[in-house]
């Protein structure tokens, strides 16, 4: 660091720009009178000058004669400073005076050597300083002497000892927001703050005629807010406590009895639980609350409620609603059975939806392309119904107020999903069939003619063997009664040969080789899987020997003739 004015016999008192400014090491020390700075008690900063001989040899630890360098500097700038009054915000040379008063010797102050001069910071002569006279001369000027006046500087102290003078206490003092009393409870606000500013700045006295500031008013609003807060808290606790009590101990809201004469239809999706069903019923005003229905659902075997459509009364007790949904008579659903033809399904839909007979059939013919058929399910000119084989067996919601196309879309969508899972397009190539539609057609024949799963596999082999036009038994004719009955919309097993031979319908497999134009019903899962996995035992013929449930198979025409004679005997022929 730069040590201005430090000689061999002692050190200069505190200097504002000294890097050790504020160092606790100065605490308790007073400068010696014989070693004070020469320029008004204020250690000076001088501009950086070229190094002169003897001006501070820091390498050897010896210092040059500081007074000589000080005298030269003062002589060069005396005239300029004599004409310009010192301003603490101006730069003297290249250094700026610090506005803080340097440490002075208490001895100088007591002895009356506090000097006056042309600047606010005056010269303090030091008897031991060989250049003291020069400094005193420099401090003389035309400026008034402030010694002994209110404008004079008080004796400085080291930085570590300086304390802020306490403000005098007022007799009428009242703690404000910053003295422990919140402004809200003091009744103060922006107006009070403006009053304080005016009083401090001397722009006016708003304290009243007596010169005293009025007492602060306590606002009743604060008390009201406190009451509201505590009251709201107590009310909230009471409300939630009541809700907790209701949820744990009180009964859920519920209707009584079997409800009104007004009925509504409810569609329960697959996998729906008690809470979901309860929300559906509450939305239609069947039950009064979901909680009541869930409770009745749990206590009355509600898990046995099947997916489907239900016709229920409004404003029923939860228990009555569960019991009614468990009754099959209340279900509004269409059940498609394996092998069932579309014409029968359409009729059921009309009945469930309360439509005129034939309404659903009309929609099926007009809108079949928009119901979700797979791309490979193309209609040919000889097909009687393009949706045949695509109303997949199962139970589907069908209640009044629903549209026929909604019910049909559910059925077709289920069929498309099942067929896609079986990968019918790839299986058709493996089985050397033209399209997946041929698989559905064969499955519908298997479903119509077979009785058991074992029958289905043998029946599928019969179809595949007969489709070979080069076989020595049938030469490509299927000769199934079921296809003839489909064309006639009948289910007759007593068909004469003359009747069969006269009919030339494309679905008559007695007179037309190969498969019929399309499926003859809606095959179930067992028939489909059997069609994809037929037996390989050489079957070409089959006969329902008892006419009802027993089917027997033959490999040759001779064996078939024996089975036919057995069938005739069972019929009394």
N, C-alpha and C positions, 0 to 999 in steps of 0.2 A: 504494500500500500504506500501511498505518498504521504510523508510525515512533514507537514508544514510547521515550521517554528519549533521543532523539537531539538533541543540542544543537548550538550553533554551533561549539564547539571540538573536537568529536570525535563518534564514533558509539558506540552501545551494542554490546557483544560479542554473540555469537550468542544468538538467542532461539528457543525451540522452535516458536512459532507464526508466526514471521516468514516471509513468502513466499519469502525468500531462504535459508530453512533448508537447510543442507548445501551452500551455495554455496561453490565452491572459492576464492572471493575472500577468505574468512576464513583460508585456510591460511597458516600461518606467523605470524599476528598474535596478540599477547597484549594483553588489555585493559589500559589504563592505570589505575593505582591511584586516580587522582583522578577517574575517570569511571565507576566501577562503579555498578551499580544499588544502591539503598538497601535493598531488602527481601531480606535473606538471600542476596544473590547471584543471586536468581531473578527474572528480569524478569517483572513481573506483568501480567495481563490484567484490565482493569477493565470493568465493564459499560458499555454504551453509555449515555452521559449527555448531556443537552442541552449544546450548545456554550456554554462560558463564555468570557468575554472573556479573551483571552491564552492560551487553552488550545491553541493549535495553529492558527496561521493558515497553511494550506498554500498559499493563493493568493499570499501575499507572500513566502513562503520563510522567514518568521520563526516561531520557536517560542515558545510561552508558557513560563512558569516551570513546568517539569515537577514539581519538588519540591513546590511549593505544592499542585498538584492531587493529588499522591500523599499528602501529609499530611492533606488533607481526607478523602480516601477512607479512610485507615487509621483516623482518629479515629472515623469513623462505624461502622466494623465491628470495632473492637478488642474490645469486650466479647463479641461473638458468637464471635469466633475464639479468644479467650482460654479460653473454656469448652469449645471443641470441638477435639480433636486433629486435626491435618491428615490427611486421607485422600486419597491420590493419585487415587482413583477417584471422589471427590465433586466437585461443582461449587462453585466459589467465585464467588458471584454468578451470572452466567450463563455463565462460562467455566470450562473444566475444566483443572486443572493437568496438564501433561505430566509423565509420570514420569521423564523424562530429566533428568539433572543439567546445569545450564547451565555455560557456560564461565566459569571463575574465573581470576583473575590469579595467576600463579605467584608473584608477589611477595607477595601476601597470604598465600598458604599458607606460604611460607618464613619470613615475619615473625611467624607465630603469631597472625595476626588472624582465623583461622578461628573464627567465632562459634558460640555455642550458643544455644538458645532453646527455645521451646515446641513447635517443629515439627521434623520430620526435616530439612527444608530450612531452615537457620538464616540469620540475618542476618549480613552481612559489612559492617562499617562502612567508610566511605570518607572519609578526612580531607578531601578536597576537596569533598565533598558538604555543602552547608549544612544539609542535613536528616539528616545521618548519625546525630546523637544521637537524633533521634526514631525513626529506624529501629531503632537499637540498643535503645532502650527497648522498642520494640514486640516485639523478638525475645526479650526476657527472659521467663522463666517458671519454672514448677516442673518442667519436664521434665529428665531427667538429661542430662548433657553426655557425648556420645559421642566427643568428640575424643580421639584417641590410642587408641581401642578398635577391635576388629575390625569394629564396626558402623558406624564412621565412613565417610563417603564418600571415595573417593580423589580426588585433584585431577583435575577434569574436563579434557578436551581437546576441541578443535573436532571436529565430526563427521567431517571428512575425514581426521583423524589417528587416529581410534579404531580399535583392532584387538582382535579376540577373543583372549583369553589362551589360549595353547596348553595342551592337557591334558598332564599329566605322563605320561611313558612308564613303563610297568610293566616290571619286570625279566623277568617271565614272560610277556611279551606274545607272542601268537601270532595271526597274521592270520586274520580270520574271513571270512565271505562278502562283507562290505562292504569288506574291505581287500585284495582281490585274489585271495582263495581262495574258490572256489565251495563253497556249503554242501554240495552233493552229495558232493564229494571230501573235504570236511572231516569227513564222517561226522556232521554236526550235523543238527538238525531242530528240531521244535517244543520238545523238551525242553530243548535248549541255549538257545533263546530265553527260555524261562521262567526258567532259571537266571540269565541275565544280568539280567532284570528284577528278580528277587528280590535280587540283589547290589546293584544300584543303589539300590533302594528301601529297603535296610536291613532287609528283613523276615526275613532269615536268611542264614546263610553255608553255601553248599553246596560250598565248595571243598575240603572234607576237613578232617581233623584238623590238618594243618599249615598251614591258611590259604591254601594255594595251589590254584588251580583245576587240575583234572586235565588232562593233555594230551588234545587232541581225537584221536579214533580215526579212522583212515582206513578207509572201508568197502570191503570186497572186492566189494560189489555194483556199485560204479562200474566197476571193472575188467571185471567180467563183462558189463555192458551194452556197454562199448566193444568187447569181443571179439565179442559177438553182433551188434552193428551192422556191424562190419567183415566178420565172417563171412557175415552175410546179404547184404551188398553183393557180396562175391566170389561167393557162391552164385547170386545173381540174374544177375550178369554171365555166369556160366557157363551158366545155363539158357537165357538169351536167345541167347547165342552158339551154343548147340547147336541151338536152334530155327532160327536164321538159317542154320546149316549144312544142316539138314535141308531147309529150304525151297529153298535154292539148289543144293545138290549131291546130297542123298540122294534116292532113289527113293520115290515115294508108295506107301503100303500098297496091295497088290493081291492078288486071288485068282489062282489058276492054273487053267488048263483051261477046259472048257466048262460047268462048273457041275454041280449035282446034278440029281436027277430031279424035284425039286419045282419047279413052275412058278408064276409069278405074272403078272398082267396089269398093264401100264403104259400109261397114257394120256398121250400127249405133246400138249400144246396147240399151237396155231398160233403161230409165231414164237419157239418155245423154242430157246435156244442150248445149247451144250455144258454149261455150268455148271448150268443149270436142269434139263436132262435128267439130269445126273449126280446131282443132289440127289434126284430122283425115284427113280432106280435104287438109290441108297444107302439110302433110306428103306425100300425093299422087300428089301434085302440082296441085290440083284443084283450090285452091285460093292462093293468094300471101302472105297473112298474116292472122293470127287469129283475130287480132283486126278488120280488115275490115269485116270479116265474122260475128263477134259478132255484129257489128254495123248494118249490113244488116239483121241479124237474129232478132234483136230487133225491127227494123222498118218495117218488112214485115211478121209478124205473123209466125216467125220461130218456135214458141213453138208448132205449129201444125204438125211439122215434126214427123212422126212415126218411131218407131224402125224397122229396116229391112235393106235390101240390096238395094243399089242404083247404077245405071249405069250413070256416069257423065263424062263430057268432062274435059280435062285438060286445065289449064290457063283460067279459067272462072272468070268473075267479081263476087264479093261476092253476089251481088244482084241476078245475073243470077243463081248462084248455089242454093240460097234459093228457088227461083221460080221453078227451075227444080225439087228440092227435094219435093216440095209441089204437084207436078204433079204425080198422081198415075202411069202414064205410065213409069216414070223413076225408079220406085221401082223394085228391083230385090229381090223378096221374094216369098216364097211358103206359101200359106194359106191353112191350113187343116180345113175343116168345120166339124161340128158335124155329125157323122154317115158316113163320107166319108171312103171308103175302101182304103186299102193300095195300091192296084194296081193303083188307080187313083193318089195317092200322088207320087208314084214313077215316073209316067209319067211327072208330073209337075216339079219334081226335074231335070229330064233329060233335059227338055226344058230350065229351068233357067240356068243350068250349061253348056248348049251347048253340051250335051253328046248324044251319040247314044241311040236310044230307047232300053230299057231293061237293060241299064248299072247299074242303081240304084237297080233294082230288083235282079240283079246278086250279087251285093255287100250285099244286105239284106239277101239273102239266105246263102251266104258264111260266113259272119262276124256277124251274129245276136248276137252271144254270147258275143262279145266285145263291144256292143253298149250301155250297161248299163241297161239291163233288171233286174227287181227284182229277188231274188232267187226263189220265188214261181212261177215265170212265166216259168215253164218247158214245153218243147215241147213234145207233144205226137205224136205217129206215124201217126195219122189221121189228124192232123192240117195241113192246107194248107199253112199258113204263121205264124211263131212264133212271128212276130212283129205286127200282127193284134191286134188292140185294144190298142197299145202302142205308136202310133204316135198321141200324144195328140193334139186336135184341137187348132189352133192358127196360128200366122204369124211368119215365120222363115226366116232369111236371106239366100238367095241362089243366088249367082252371079257367073259369069264366073271366073274360076280360083280356085273355091272352090271344095273340094272333096265331093262325095256323103255321105261318112261315117260321115263327119263333120255335115252335115245337119241332118242326121238321129240321131246322138247322141244328138243333141239339142232337137229333138222331143221326143225321148225315155226318156231322162233325165227329161223333163217337166212332162211326164206321171208318172214316178216313184215318183217324188216329190208330185204330186197331190194325187196319190193313198196312199202314206204314210201319208199324212195329213188327209185322210179320215179313216185311221186305218182299212183298209180292212181285215187284218188278224183276228182281233178280231170280226169284224162284220160278217165274214163268219161263225164263230162258233155260233154266236147268231142266224143266219138265217138257221142253220143246213145244210150248204153247205160244200162241200169237201175242197174247197180252195178259196182264193181271186180271182183266175182266173175265177171261176164260177160267181162271182159278175160282173166282166168285161163282161163276155159273156151275162148274163141276161141284163145288161145295154145296150149292143149293140143291142139286140133284141128290147128293149123298145125304143131306139133311132130310129131304123129303122121303127117301126110300129106306133109310136105315132106322134101326131102333136103339142100338147100343153103340158104344165106342168101338167095340170089335167089329160090329157090322159096318161102321163107317169106313174103316180102313179097307175091308174087303170090297165094299161098294165102290170105293175110289179106284181100286185096281180093275174092277169090271169096266168102269168108264174108260180108263186109259187103254185097256186091251181092245175094247170095241172101237175106239177112235182110230185104231190102225186099220186102214182100209184093206190091207193085205191079209188080215187074219182069216183063217179058214172057217170061222164059226159064224160071224155076223157081217163081215165085209164092210164095216163102217157104220152100221145102223145101231143106234143105242136101244131103241124099242122100249122106252120107259113110259109107263102109264101116267106118271106124274107130269110129264111135259104136255101130254094131250089134255089132261084135266086142267092144267094151268090155262091153256088156250081157251077152254070152255068155262073157266072160272068154276070148276066143279072139283069134287073129291070122290069120284066114282071108281070103284075097283072092278065093277062088272061091266066091262066094255067089250062089245062084240067086235069080231074081226071085220065084219062088213062095214061097221061104223068107222072103225079106225082107217080102213083102206080108202074110204070115200073122202076123208078129210085131208085137205091139202094145206093146212095152216103150217107156217114155218116152224111152229113149236111142236108139231107132230113128228116125233123122232121115229115113228114107224115108216113114214113115207119120205123123210128127209134124212140124209146121212149127216153125221157129225153132231156138233153141239147145237142147241137151240140159239136163237139170236141173242139171248141174255139170260140172266138168272131168273128162276121161277119162284123165288122166295128169299128170305133173309137168313142166311146160315149162321149158326152159333159158333162159338169158339172151338168146340170139340170137332165139329164137322170140318172146319177150316184146317185144323192141325192134322186131321186124318187125311185130308185131300193132299196136303204137302208131304205126307209120309204113308203112302199106301203099302199094302202087302205085296208080296211077289210070289204068289202061289199058283198062278195060272187060272184065276177065276174069270169066267165069261158070263155065267148065268146066276140068277137068284130068284127065289120064290118065297113069298110069305105064306108058308104052308098052313098056318092056322088062321090066316086072314087078319090077324091082329098084331101080335107082338113077336112071333117067331119067324125068322128069316133064315133060309138055308141056301147054300151056294153050290154051283156045279161047274165043272170044267168043260164038259162036252154037251152036245145037244141031247144025247141019249140020257145022260144024268138029269138034264133039265126036264125031259119028258116025264121021268119018274116023279120028280118033285111036283110037276104040274098035276099029275094024276092024284097025288096025295092032297093037293090043295082042293081039287074038285070033290074029293071024297069028304073033306071037312065041310064042304058047302052043301052036301046032299045031292050032288049032281051024279 
